[in-house]
């Protein structure tokens, strides 16, 4: 059976990671999954990676419209931390 995500809020909380977004520490649910999916896409351009990260993060997390740029920056930074060999 394929893992389609958390079954309930408690399971989602166990799958969250804290990252810095716009000077605030924010919990992002399914960070490992989001990063893994984007990495498998083989994208090289930072802007395209950031867009893909936000698109996938929205599946599991509410992202306020005014915070999209902060999420792009924070998610891209976290992506680069997890995959330093791909950093430009």
Jmol script that loads the backbone (N, CA, C; Angstrom):
load data "model"
ATOM      1  N   UNK A   1       0.836  -1.184   0.000  1.00  0.00           N
ATOM      2  CA  UNK A   1       0.000   0.000   0.000  1.00  0.00           C
ATOM      3  C   UNK A   1       0.880   1.246   0.000  1.00  0.00           C
ATOM      4  N   UNK A   2       0.584   2.177  -0.866  1.00  0.00           N
ATOM      5  CA  UNK A   2       1.358   3.413  -0.966  1.00  0.00           C
ATOM      6  C   UNK A   2       0.944   4.384   0.122  1.00  0.00           C
ATOM      7  N   UNK A   3       1.909   5.105   0.678  1.00  0.00           N
ATOM      8  CA  UNK A   3       1.647   6.086   1.714  1.00  0.00           C
ATOM      9  C   UNK A   3       1.130   7.366   1.066  1.00  0.00           C
ATOM     10  N   UNK A   4      -0.143   7.686   1.305  1.00  0.00           N
ATOM     11  CA  UNK A   4      -0.765   8.861   0.698  1.00  0.00           C
ATOM     12  C   UNK A   4      -0.776  10.073   1.613  1.00  0.00           C
ATOM     13  N   UNK A   5      -0.095   9.970   2.717  1.00  0.00           N
ATOM     14  CA  UNK A   5      -0.050  11.104   3.624  1.00  0.00           C
ATOM     15  C   UNK A   5      -0.618  10.731   4.977  1.00  0.00           C
ATOM     16  N   UNK A   6      -0.657  11.697   5.883  1.00  0.00           N
ATOM     17  CA  UNK A   6      -1.101  11.425   7.240  1.00  0.00           C
ATOM     18  C   UNK A   6      -2.595  11.105   7.295  1.00  0.00           C
ATOM     19  N   UNK A   7      -2.953  10.242   8.229  1.00  0.00           N
ATOM     20  CA  UNK A   7      -4.351   9.840   8.371  1.00  0.00           C
ATOM     21  C   UNK A   7      -5.146  10.799   9.229  1.00  0.00           C
ATOM     22  N   UNK A   8      -4.459  11.594  10.052  1.00  0.00           N
ATOM     23  CA  UNK A   8      -5.158  12.475  10.989  1.00  0.00           C
ATOM     24  C   UNK A   8      -4.216  13.607  11.411  1.00  0.00           C
ATOM     25  N   UNK A   9      -4.748  14.618  12.092  1.00  0.00           N
ATOM     26  CA  UNK A   9      -3.885  15.728  12.522  1.00  0.00           C
ATOM     27  C   UNK A   9      -2.703  15.300  13.387  1.00  0.00           C
ATOM     28  N   UNK A  10      -2.897  14.305  14.243  1.00  0.00           N
ATOM     29  CA  UNK A  10      -1.792  13.861  15.093  1.00  0.00           C
ATOM     30  C   UNK A  10      -0.667  13.262  14.255  1.00  0.00           C
ATOM     31  N   UNK A  11      -1.020  12.484  13.248  1.00  0.00           N
ATOM     32  CA  UNK A  11      -0.005  11.904  12.369  1.00  0.00           C
ATOM     33  C   UNK A  11       0.692  12.997  11.565  1.00  0.00           C
ATOM     34  N   UNK A  12      -0.063  13.995  11.141  1.00  0.00           N
ATOM     35  CA  UNK A  12       0.527  15.112  10.397  1.00  0.00           C
ATOM     36  C   UNK A  12       1.536  15.862  11.257  1.00  0.00           C
ATOM     37  N   UNK A  13       1.230  16.052  12.527  1.00  0.00           N
ATOM     38  CA  UNK A  13       2.143  16.741  13.432  1.00  0.00           C
ATOM     39  C   UNK A  13       3.456  15.981  13.566  1.00  0.00           C
ATOM     40  N   UNK A  14       3.378  14.672  13.607  1.00  0.00           N
ATOM     41  CA  UNK A  14       4.601  13.864  13.706  1.00  0.00           C
ATOM     42  C   UNK A  14       5.436  13.961  12.433  1.00  0.00           C
ATOM     43  N   UNK A  15       4.823  14.369  11.331  1.00  0.00           N
ATOM     44  CA  UNK A  15       5.536  14.480  10.056  1.00  0.00           C
ATOM     45  C   UNK A  15       5.930  15.924   9.750  1.00  0.00           C
ATOM     46  N   UNK A  16       5.938  16.778  10.741  1.00  0.00           N
ATOM     47  CA  UNK A  16       6.266  18.180  10.477  1.00  0.00           C
ATOM     48  C   UNK A  16       7.722  18.482  10.800  1.00  0.00           C
ATOM     49  N   UNK A  17       8.245  19.468  10.095  1.00  0.00           N
ATOM     50  CA  UNK A  17       9.602  19.965  10.310  1.00  0.00           C
ATOM     51  C   UNK A  17       9.510  21.458  10.536  1.00  0.00           C
ATOM     52  N   UNK A  18      10.374  21.978  11.361  1.00  0.00           N
ATOM     53  CA  UNK A  18      10.395  23.422  11.595  1.00  0.00           C
ATOM     54  C   UNK A  18      11.489  24.041  10.740  1.00  0.00           C
ATOM     55  N   UNK A  19      11.105  25.086  10.017  1.00  0.00           N
ATOM     56  CA  UNK A  19      12.065  25.814   9.194  1.00  0.00           C
ATOM     57  C   UNK A  19      11.832  27.309   9.390  1.00  0.00           C
ATOM     58  N   UNK A  20      12.858  28.104   9.044  1.00  0.00           N
ATOM     59  CA  UNK A  20      12.761  29.553   9.171  1.00  0.00           C
ATOM     60  C   UNK A  20      12.147  30.137   7.908  1.00  0.00           C
ATOM     61  N   UNK A  21      11.067  30.905   8.104  1.00  0.00           N
ATOM     62  CA  UNK A  21      10.385  31.593   7.002  1.00  0.00           C
ATOM     63  C   UNK A  21      10.167  33.042   7.398  1.00  0.00           C
ATOM     64  N   UNK A  22      10.799  33.939   6.702  1.00  0.00           N
ATOM     65  CA  UNK A  22      10.610  35.359   6.972  1.00  0.00           C
ATOM     66  C   UNK A  22      10.900  35.746   8.409  1.00  0.00           C
ATOM     67  N   UNK A  23      11.899  35.128   9.024  1.00  0.00           N
ATOM     68  CA  UNK A  23      12.267  35.461  10.395  1.00  0.00           C
ATOM     69  C   UNK A  23      11.460  34.734  11.450  1.00  0.00           C
ATOM     70  N   UNK A  24      10.573  33.839  11.047  1.00  0.00           N
ATOM     71  CA  UNK A  24       9.751  33.071  11.983  1.00  0.00           C
ATOM     72  C   UNK A  24      10.017  31.586  11.811  1.00  0.00           C
ATOM     73  N   UNK A  25      10.000  30.865  12.918  1.00  0.00           N
ATOM     74  CA  UNK A  25      10.131  29.422  12.879  1.00  0.00           C
ATOM     75  C   UNK A  25       8.734  28.843  12.651  1.00  0.00           C
ATOM     76  N   UNK A  26       8.572  28.110  11.550  1.00  0.00           N
ATOM     77  CA  UNK A  26       7.251  27.635  11.126  1.00  0.00           C
ATOM     78  C   UNK A  26       7.306  26.128  10.918  1.00  0.00           C
ATOM     79  N   UNK A  27       6.241  25.445  11.320  1.00  0.00           N
ATOM     80  CA  UNK A  27       6.135  24.016  11.070  1.00  0.00           C
ATOM     81  C   UNK A  27       5.610  23.768   9.662  1.00  0.00           C
ATOM     82  N   UNK A  28       6.277  22.889   8.936  1.00  0.00           N
ATOM     83  CA  UNK A  28       5.857  22.511   7.583  1.00  0.00           C
ATOM     84  C   UNK A  28       5.612  21.005   7.596  1.00  0.00           C
ATOM     85  N   UNK A  29       4.385  20.613   7.303  1.00  0.00           N
ATOM     86  CA  UNK A  29       4.013  19.204   7.284  1.00  0.00           C
ATOM     87  C   UNK A  29       4.504  18.560   5.992  1.00  0.00           C
ATOM     88  N   UNK A  30       5.058  17.354   6.122  1.00  0.00           N
ATOM     89  CA  UNK A  30       5.532  16.537   4.995  1.00  0.00           C
ATOM     90  C   UNK A  30       6.745  17.132   4.269  1.00  0.00           C
ATOM     91  N   UNK A  31       7.622  17.792   5.017  1.00  0.00           N
ATOM     92  CA  UNK A  31       8.798  18.404   4.400  1.00  0.00           C
ATOM     93  C   UNK A  31       9.667  17.380   3.680  1.00  0.00           C
ATOM     94  N   UNK A  32       9.897  16.231   4.302  1.00  0.00           N
ATOM     95  CA  UNK A  32      10.723  15.209   3.656  1.00  0.00           C
ATOM     96  C   UNK A  32      10.124  14.774   2.321  1.00  0.00           C
ATOM     97  N   UNK A  33       8.835  14.572   2.312  1.00  0.00           N
ATOM     98  CA  UNK A  33       8.148  14.151   1.090  1.00  0.00           C
ATOM     99  C   UNK A  33       8.217  15.231   0.015  1.00  0.00           C
ATOM    100  N   UNK A  34       7.986  16.477   0.418  1.00  0.00           N
ATOM    101  CA  UNK A  34       8.013  17.606  -0.519  1.00  0.00           C
ATOM    102  C   UNK A  34       9.392  17.722  -1.170  1.00  0.00           C
ATOM    103  N   UNK A  35      10.434  17.715  -0.357  1.00  0.00           N
ATOM    104  CA  UNK A  35      11.799  17.833  -0.863  1.00  0.00           C
ATOM    105  C   UNK A  35      12.132  16.640  -1.766  1.00  0.00           C
ATOM    106  N   UNK A  36      11.753  15.452  -1.337  1.00  0.00           N
ATOM    107  CA  UNK A  36      12.044  14.259  -2.120  1.00  0.00           C
ATOM    108  C   UNK A  36      11.387  14.280  -3.495  1.00  0.00           C
ATOM    109  N   UNK A  37      10.125  14.690  -3.546  1.00  0.00           N
ATOM    110  CA  UNK A  37       9.417  14.757  -4.826  1.00  0.00           C
ATOM    111  C   UNK A  37      10.060  15.762  -5.770  1.00  0.00           C
ATOM    112  N   UNK A  38      10.418  16.916  -5.241  1.00  0.00           N
ATOM    113  CA  UNK A  38      11.028  17.952  -6.084  1.00  0.00           C
ATOM    114  C   UNK A  38      12.415  17.517  -6.539  1.00  0.00           C
ATOM    115  N   UNK A  39      13.160  16.892  -5.669  1.00  0.00           N
ATOM    116  CA  UNK A  39      14.499  16.429  -6.047  1.00  0.00           C
ATOM    117  C   UNK A  39      14.420  15.430  -7.196  1.00  0.00           C
ATOM    118  N   UNK A  40      13.443  14.547  -7.156  1.00  0.00           N
ATOM    119  CA  UNK A  40      13.282  13.547  -8.213  1.00  0.00           C
ATOM    120  C   UNK A  40      12.958  14.172  -9.563  1.00  0.00           C
ATOM    121  N   UNK A  41      12.495  15.396  -9.559  1.00  0.00           N
ATOM    122  CA  UNK A  41      12.154  16.078 -10.807  1.00  0.00           C
ATOM    123  C   UNK A  41      13.406  16.489 -11.590  1.00  0.00           C
ATOM    124  N   UNK A  42      14.551  16.566 -10.913  1.00  0.00           N
ATOM    125  CA  UNK A  42      15.797  16.917 -11.584  1.00  0.00           C
ATOM    126  C   UNK A  42      15.879  18.359 -12.055  1.00  0.00           C
ATOM    127  N   UNK A  43      15.181  19.253 -11.397  1.00  0.00           N
ATOM    128  CA  UNK A  43      15.185  20.669 -11.756  1.00  0.00           C
ATOM    129  C   UNK A  43      16.497  21.301 -11.300  1.00  0.00           C
ATOM    130  N   UNK A  44      17.019  22.216 -12.089  1.00  0.00           N
ATOM    131  CA  UNK A  44      18.281  22.870 -11.732  1.00  0.00           C
ATOM    132  C   UNK A  44      18.131  24.346 -11.393  1.00  0.00           C
ATOM    133  N   UNK A  45      17.139  25.026 -11.912  1.00  0.00           N
ATOM    134  CA  UNK A  45      16.984  26.465 -11.700  1.00  0.00           C
ATOM    135  C   UNK A  45      16.306  26.728 -10.357  1.00  0.00           C
ATOM    136  N   UNK A  46      16.914  27.614  -9.559  1.00  0.00           N
ATOM    137  CA  UNK A  46      16.393  27.914  -8.223  1.00  0.00           C
ATOM    138  C   UNK A  46      14.934  28.352  -8.236  1.00  0.00           C
ATOM    139  N   UNK A  47      14.570  29.241  -9.137  1.00  0.00           N
ATOM    140  CA  UNK A  47      13.197  29.756  -9.166  1.00  0.00           C
ATOM    141  C   UNK A  47      12.203  28.639  -9.451  1.00  0.00           C
ATOM    142  N   UNK A  48      12.548  27.751 -10.350  1.00  0.00           N
ATOM    143  CA  UNK A  48      11.662  26.630 -10.688  1.00  0.00           C
ATOM    144  C   UNK A  48      11.579  25.643  -9.530  1.00  0.00           C
ATOM    145  N   UNK A  49      12.706  25.411  -8.864  1.00  0.00           N
ATOM    146  CA  UNK A  49      12.700  24.548  -7.677  1.00  0.00           C
ATOM    147  C   UNK A  49      11.804  25.152  -6.605  1.00  0.00           C
ATOM    148  N   UNK A  50      11.958  26.444  -6.337  1.00  0.00           N
ATOM    149  CA  UNK A  50      11.159  27.128  -5.315  1.00  0.00           C
ATOM    150  C   UNK A  50       9.670  27.050  -5.647  1.00  0.00           C
ATOM    151  N   UNK A  51       9.307  27.251  -6.915  1.00  0.00           N
ATOM    152  CA  UNK A  51       7.904  27.155  -7.321  1.00  0.00           C
ATOM    153  C   UNK A  51       7.355  25.746  -7.083  1.00  0.00           C
ATOM    154  N   UNK A  52       8.152  24.734  -7.430  1.00  0.00           N
ATOM    155  CA  UNK A  52       7.726  23.345  -7.250  1.00  0.00           C
ATOM    156  C   UNK A  52       7.590  23.011  -5.762  1.00  0.00           C
ATOM    157  N   UNK A  53       8.494  23.518  -4.934  1.00  0.00           N
ATOM    158  CA  UNK A  53       8.411  23.281  -3.497  1.00  0.00           C
ATOM    159  C   UNK A  53       7.134  23.874  -2.913  1.00  0.00           C
ATOM    160  N   UNK A  54       6.821  25.109  -3.288  1.00  0.00           N
ATOM    161  CA  UNK A  54       5.611  25.755  -2.786  1.00  0.00           C
ATOM    162  C   UNK A  54       4.363  25.018  -3.275  1.00  0.00           C
ATOM    163  N   UNK A  55       4.367  24.627  -4.532  1.00  0.00           N
ATOM    164  CA  UNK A  55       3.215  23.901  -5.087  1.00  0.00           C
ATOM    165  C   UNK A  55       2.943  22.632  -4.278  1.00  0.00           C
ATOM    166  N   UNK A  56       3.986  21.877  -3.966  1.00  0.00           N
ATOM    167  CA  UNK A  56       3.805  20.645  -3.206  1.00  0.00           C
ATOM    168  C   UNK A  56       3.503  20.927  -1.737  1.00  0.00           C
ATOM    169  N   UNK A  57       4.119  21.962  -1.172  1.00  0.00           N
ATOM    170  CA  UNK A  57       3.859  22.306   0.226  1.00  0.00           C
ATOM    171  C   UNK A  57       2.396  22.686   0.431  1.00  0.00           C
ATOM    172  N   UNK A  58       1.781  23.284  -0.559  1.00  0.00           N
ATOM    173  CA  UNK A  58       0.368  23.690  -0.448  1.00  0.00           C
ATOM    174  C   UNK A  58      -0.572  22.497  -0.311  1.00  0.00           C
ATOM    175  N   UNK A  59      -0.148  21.340  -0.744  1.00  0.00           N
ATOM    176  CA  UNK A  59      -0.988  20.144  -0.619  1.00  0.00           C
ATOM    177  C   UNK A  59      -1.206  19.817   0.857  1.00  0.00           C
ATOM    178  N   UNK A  60      -0.199  20.041   1.702  1.00  0.00           N
ATOM    179  CA  UNK A  60      -0.239  19.648   3.104  1.00  0.00           C
ATOM    180  C   UNK A  60      -0.284  20.818   4.076  1.00  0.00           C
ATOM    181  N   UNK A  61      -0.055  22.034   3.587  1.00  0.00           N
ATOM    182  CA  UNK A  61       0.076  23.203   4.458  1.00  0.00           C
ATOM    183  C   UNK A  61      -0.686  24.384   3.878  1.00  0.00           C
ATOM    184  N   UNK A  62      -1.254  25.196   4.771  1.00  0.00           N
ATOM    185  CA  UNK A  62      -1.845  26.454   4.338  1.00  0.00           C
ATOM    186  C   UNK A  62      -0.716  27.462   4.162  1.00  0.00           C
ATOM    187  N   UNK A  63      -0.672  28.083   2.999  1.00  0.00           N
ATOM    188  CA  UNK A  63       0.326  29.120   2.734  1.00  0.00           C
ATOM    189  C   UNK A  63      -0.432  30.406   2.410  1.00  0.00           C
ATOM    190  N   UNK A  64      -0.394  31.394   3.314  1.00  0.00           N
ATOM    191  CA  UNK A  64      -1.084  32.655   3.059  1.00  0.00           C
ATOM    192  C   UNK A  64      -0.507  33.332   1.818  1.00  0.00           C
ATOM    193  N   UNK A  65      -1.355  33.929   0.996  1.00  0.00           N
ATOM    194  CA  UNK A  65      -0.867  34.569  -0.230  1.00  0.00           C
ATOM    195  C   UNK A  65       0.264  35.569   0.005  1.00  0.00           C
ATOM    196  N   UNK A  66       0.195  36.310   1.093  1.00  0.00           N
ATOM    197  CA  UNK A  66       1.220  37.320   1.357  1.00  0.00           C
ATOM    198  C   UNK A  66       2.535  36.694   1.821  1.00  0.00           C
ATOM    199  N   UNK A  67       2.555  35.387   2.093  1.00  0.00           N
ATOM    200  CA  UNK A  67       3.762  34.725   2.582  1.00  0.00           C
ATOM    201  C   UNK A  67       4.432  33.844   1.528  1.00  0.00           C
ATOM    202  N   UNK A  68       3.932  33.838   0.307  1.00  0.00           N
ATOM    203  CA  UNK A  68       4.472  32.951  -0.729  1.00  0.00           C
ATOM    204  C   UNK A  68       5.960  33.185  -0.952  1.00  0.00           C
ATOM    205  N   UNK A  69       6.381  34.429  -1.031  1.00  0.00           N
ATOM    206  CA  UNK A  69       7.809  34.712  -1.259  1.00  0.00           C
ATOM    207  C   UNK A  69       8.673  34.210  -0.100  1.00  0.00           C
ATOM    208  N   UNK A  70       8.192  34.374   1.139  1.00  0.00           N
ATOM    209  CA  UNK A  70       8.923  33.847   2.294  1.00  0.00           C
ATOM    210  C   UNK A  70       9.007  32.323   2.231  1.00  0.00           C
ATOM    211  N   UNK A  71       7.924  31.687   1.832  1.00  0.00           N
ATOM    212  CA  UNK A  71       7.928  30.225   1.699  1.00  0.00           C
ATOM    213  C   UNK A  71       8.888  29.781   0.607  1.00  0.00           C
ATOM    214  N   UNK A  72       8.889  30.474  -0.509  1.00  0.00           N
ATOM    215  CA  UNK A  72       9.822  30.116  -1.587  1.00  0.00           C
ATOM    216  C   UNK A  72      11.256  30.150  -1.074  1.00  0.00           C
ATOM    217  N   UNK A  73      11.613  31.229  -0.406  1.00  0.00           N
ATOM    218  CA  UNK A  73      12.976  31.387   0.105  1.00  0.00           C
ATOM    219  C   UNK A  73      13.291  30.339   1.175  1.00  0.00           C
ATOM    220  N   UNK A  74      12.396  30.177   2.130  1.00  0.00           N
ATOM    221  CA  UNK A  74      12.629  29.233   3.221  1.00  0.00           C
ATOM    222  C   UNK A  74      12.677  27.789   2.757  1.00  0.00           C
ATOM    223  N   UNK A  75      11.752  27.407   1.880  1.00  0.00           N
ATOM    224  CA  UNK A  75      11.738  26.037   1.376  1.00  0.00           C
ATOM    225  C   UNK A  75      12.955  25.752   0.512  1.00  0.00           C
ATOM    226  N   UNK A  76      13.363  26.722  -0.299  1.00  0.00           N
ATOM    227  CA  UNK A  76      14.554  26.538  -1.118  1.00  0.00           C
ATOM    228  C   UNK A  76      15.801  26.413  -0.235  1.00  0.00           C
ATOM    229  N   UNK A  77      15.896  27.216   0.815  1.00  0.00           N
ATOM    230  CA  UNK A  77      17.026  27.106   1.744  1.00  0.00           C
ATOM    231  C   UNK A  77      17.059  25.718   2.387  1.00  0.00           C
ATOM    232  N   UNK A  78      15.900  25.223   2.787  1.00  0.00           N
ATOM    233  CA  UNK A  78      15.835  23.896   3.401  1.00  0.00           C
ATOM    234  C   UNK A  78      16.193  22.815   2.391  1.00  0.00           C
ATOM    235  N   UNK A  79      15.746  22.958   1.169  1.00  0.00           N
ATOM    236  CA  UNK A  79      16.089  22.022   0.096  1.00  0.00           C
ATOM    237  C   UNK A  79      17.600  21.967  -0.083  1.00  0.00           C
ATOM    238  N   UNK A  80      18.235  23.122  -0.120  1.00  0.00           N
ATOM    239  CA  UNK A  80      19.694  23.195  -0.302  1.00  0.00           C
ATOM    240  C   UNK A  80      20.439  22.623   0.906  1.00  0.00           C
ATOM    241  N   UNK A  81      19.914  22.810   2.111  1.00  0.00           N
ATOM    242  CA  UNK A  81      20.539  22.231   3.302  1.00  0.00           C
ATOM    243  C   UNK A  81      20.516  20.709   3.228  1.00  0.00           C
ATOM    244  N   UNK A  82      19.434  20.174   2.741  1.00  0.00           N
ATOM    245  CA  UNK A  82      19.271  18.718   2.677  1.00  0.00           C
ATOM    246  C   UNK A  82      20.044  18.101   1.515  1.00  0.00           C
ATOM    247  N   UNK A  83      20.362  18.914   0.513  1.00  0.00           N
ATOM    248  CA  UNK A  83      21.089  18.425  -0.666  1.00  0.00           C
ATOM    249  C   UNK A  83      22.190  19.411  -1.028  1.00  0.00           C
ATOM    250  N   UNK A  84      23.208  19.545  -0.170  1.00  0.00           N
ATOM    251  CA  UNK A  84      24.256  20.547  -0.396  1.00  0.00           C
ATOM    252  C   UNK A  84      25.048  20.320  -1.678  1.00  0.00           C
ATOM    253  N   UNK A  85      25.144  19.110  -2.150  1.00  0.00           N
ATOM    254  CA  UNK A  85      25.902  18.847  -3.377  1.00  0.00           C
ATOM    255  C   UNK A  85      25.223  19.447  -4.602  1.00  0.00           C
ATOM    256  N   UNK A  86      23.940  19.782  -4.464  1.00  0.00           N
ATOM    257  CA  UNK A  86      23.204  20.377  -5.571  1.00  0.00           C
ATOM    258  C   UNK A  86      23.158  21.894  -5.474  1.00  0.00           C
ATOM    259  N   UNK A  87      23.726  22.459  -4.428  1.00  0.00           N
ATOM    260  CA  UNK A  87      23.698  23.903  -4.250  1.00  0.00           C
ATOM    261  C   UNK A  87      24.535  24.585  -5.308  1.00  0.00           C
ATOM    262  N   UNK A  88      24.061  25.739  -5.744  1.00  0.00           N
ATOM    263  CA  UNK A  88      24.747  26.491  -6.785  1.00  0.00           C
ATOM    264  C   UNK A  88      25.518  27.641  -6.200  1.00  0.00           C
TER     265      UNK A  88
END
end "model"
wireframe off; spacefill off
backbone 0.3
color backbone group
